[in-house]
């Protein structure tokens, strides 16, 4: 039995193809201060894990997150919630300076700065 029950019955109407994911991945990697990116989809949630150069400030990270969000097709955005995790590694220690969350019905991303 599916853990999501009937909540995902229309997911095929809002599918993100492997080709689209690959394109998003490569487009994000080209953005300034981005070192690496991982995109995961589970249920009705898209998660972006973006590793930044140490020089990236919070405003730059937010701009990259907004640009990443805009890479998702508009009709697909109306189906999924999206979370953004920033990762910065310095002196072999990982930190997560900003986390962002966008509910499918919200107009803007909500930020939590650590």
C-alpha positions in Angstrom: 0.0 0.0 0.0 1.3 3.5 -0.9 2.3 5.5 2.2 0.6 8.6 0.6 -2.7 7.0 -0.1 -4.8 8.9 -2.6 -3.0 12.2 -2.0 -0.7 11.5 -5.0 -3.3 10.2 -7.4 -2.8 13.1 -9.8 1.1 13.2 -9.5 1.5 12.0 -13.1 -0.1 15.2 -14.3 2.7 17.2 -12.7 5.6 15.0 -13.4 9.2 16.3 -13.5 11.2 14.2 -16.0 14.8 13.1 -15.5 15.7 15.3 -18.5 14.1 18.3 -16.7 15.9 17.4 -13.5 19.2 17.2 -15.3 18.7 20.6 -16.9 17.8 22.2 -13.6 20.9 20.6 -12.0 23.2 21.9 -14.7 21.6 25.3 -14.7 22.0 25.7 -11.0 25.6 24.5 -11.1 26.3 27.4 -13.5 25.1 30.0 -11.0 27.6 32.2 -9.2 29.0 30.8 -5.9 27.4 27.4 -6.3 29.7 24.4 -5.8 27.2 21.5 -5.9 23.5 20.7 -6.0 21.3 17.8 -5.2 17.6 17.8 -6.0 15.3 15.2 -4.5 11.5 14.6 -5.0 9.5 12.7 -2.5 5.7 12.7 -2.5 4.6 16.3 -3.1 7.9 17.8 -2.0 10.9 19.0 -4.0 14.1 19.5 -1.9 17.1 21.5 -3.2 20.4 20.9 -1.4 22.8 23.6 -2.7 26.4 23.8 -1.5 27.9 27.3 -1.8 31.4 28.7 -1.9 32.5 30.2 1.5 32.3 33.6 -0.1 28.5 33.4 -0.7 26.5 35.7 1.6 22.9 35.1 2.6 21.5 37.5 -0.1 23.3 35.6 -2.8 22.1 32.3 -1.5 18.5 33.6 -1.5 18.9 34.8 -5.1 20.2 31.4 -6.2 17.2 29.7 -4.4 14.8 32.1 -6.1 16.4 31.4 -9.5 16.3 27.7 -8.8 12.6 27.8 -8.0 11.9 29.6 -11.2 13.4 26.7 -13.1 10.4 24.6 -12.1 7.6 24.8 -14.6 4.8 27.0 -13.4 2.1 24.3 -13.4 4.4 22.0 -11.5 5.0 24.7 -8.9 1.3 24.7 -8.1 1.5 21.0 -7.1 4.6 20.7 -5.0 5.9 22.3 -1.8 9.6 23.2 -2.1 12.4 23.4 0.5 15.8 24.8 0.0 18.9 23.9 2.1 22.1 25.9 1.9 25.3 24.2 2.7 28.7 25.8 3.3 31.8 23.8 4.2 34.7 25.6 5.9 37.5 24.0 7.8 36.0 20.6 7.2 32.8 21.7 9.0 29.4 22.0 7.3 27.0 24.7 8.2 23.5 25.4 7.0 23.2 29.2 7.0 19.7 29.5 5.3 16.7 27.2 4.9 13.8 28.2 2.7 10.3 26.8 2.4 7.7 27.5 -0.2 4.2 26.0 0.2 2.5 25.5 -3.1 -0.2 28.1 -2.3 2.2 30.8 -0.9 3.4 33.7 -3.0 6.9 33.8 -1.5 9.6 31.7 0.0 9.8 31.8 3.8 13.4 32.0 5.1 15.1 30.9 8.3 18.6 32.2 8.8 20.8 30.2 11.2 
